[in-house]
Amino acid sequence: MNNNDSLKFILKGLMNRYRDRVPDVNKILNAMVSEGIITNFDDIVNDHIAFRTMGVPQLGIKSLEKIFLHYGYQRKDAYDFEEKKLNAFWYEPENKYFPRIFISELRVNDLPDDIQKIITSYTDEVKSDPVDSLNLDDPKAVDEFLHSSLWRLPTKSDYEKLLAVSEYAAWVIYNRYYLNHYTISVHRLKAGYNTLEEFNNFLLNIGVKLNNSGGLIKKSPDGLLLQSSTVAELVEAEFENGEKKIISGSYVEFAERGILPEFAHLPASERKREHFREGFEAGNADKIFESTFTSQTGQK
């Protein structure tokens, strides 16, 4: 396999498992086909995928990013989410066929001592950076790693203690490197559905519940990046000793990128990825993170 084929294999593995865990994905895609918005799932342009990590020395962004840097991605802008105690970067693919990647990490050292001890009781089982011993040229090994447990199954009690202080921490301690979300590029859809307002109306009409933190549409100050997301799927999780609890899984995001002013003259048929607004917006992402929070999953 060449690098592009290997990366396709890795991303396909992520998406297959993600779709199994997030019924909203197939619900939305099937409705898009029925509505004639797309003819098949491959018509969708994936804007970006996102991962969550624990910011401890042997894991976190510095570890996970090695996989994608190996496959030609470049680290771009840094983001700081002070209230949620998170750092993040986004990564641009060498080949624009592939989605952007957004990786965030929890600043574990910023949490109370008792919460840090719970987290490190799990992450300390990983003695060194696991990516360093991974053959990054073997896509099957990478695929397997991205769906491996890393640490033991948490107890329900530990999960609930984390949930009370950092919902992000609780999500990662159970879900590990499961794909947190993938993102449909709304502006690349056909007219009538290619604005986020129009697409959100379509989603609401098919019974999809949307994250309303900061409004259904999160808008960048320049007005050129609009984002919405579903509320995370609730899944029955089995904890240590067989205890069970309904918890937040993953979700689907939707992005509308505006055409950059200098390319506004281009007809729609000639507009390519580089003609649209790039990057991310911390204010938007801050609210999107809450798609897995109980304030959203508890919506009536």
C-alpha positions, 0 to 999 in steps of 0.5 A: 500500500502507498501512503494514501491507500494506507491512510484510506484504510485507517480512516475507513476503519475509524468510520466503520466502528464510528457508524456502528456506535452512532445510529444518527450517522446512518439515519442522517445519511439514509435520509439524505439519499432518500431526499435526493441530497446525495446519491450515495454516502461517498458524495459527502465531503468529510470536513474533519474528524476529532479525537479526545486525549488525556494530557499526561506525559506518555499520551495526549496530543504529542503521542497521537499526532505522530500517527497523522504526521507520519501520513503527511498531516501538518500541525496548524493552529493551537487552541486553549479552552481555559474553562474546560482545561483543554488544549487542541491543535488542528492538522491539515492533510497533505492530500486535500482529499482527506479530512482535517483532523482536530486533536484535543487533550485534557490538562490533567495537572489543572484538575483537583488532586483527587481527580488527577489520581483517578485519571493517572491510576488508569493512564499509568498502566501505559508505561511509555508512549505506545505510538513509539512502538507502533509500526506506522507503515502498517495500516492494520496495526494502526487501525488496531491501535486506534481501537485498543483499550490502552488501560483497564475498564474503569469502575462506574464509581470512578467514571461518576467522580470524573463526570462531576468535575470534568465531563471530558475526562469521563468521556475519555476514560471510558471511550479512549480513542474512539472517534469523537465525531466526523463532520459533513461539509454542508457547503459542498451539498446541492442548493437548498441544503448547502447552508447550515440553516437549511441543513439544520431544518432538514435534520430537525424535520427527520427528528435529529436532536441538535446541540443548542449550547450557544444556539443551534448554529455556532458562528465565527467572528468573521462569519465564515465558519458556521458549525452545528452538531447532534447531541451525542448518542447515549450508549449503555456502557459496561464498567468493571464488575459488570456494572452498567450505566447509560453514558455519552458516546459520539456525535455528528457535526456539520460545518459550513465554510464561507467562500473567501472574499478574494474568490467570491467571483468564482462560479460554484462549479469552480470553487475548491477547498482552498477557496473556502475559509480554513481552520477552526474557531475556539468559540465554536469548538468550545460549544461543540465539545458540549455535545457529549455533556449531560446538559445536552444529552439530557435535552427533552 
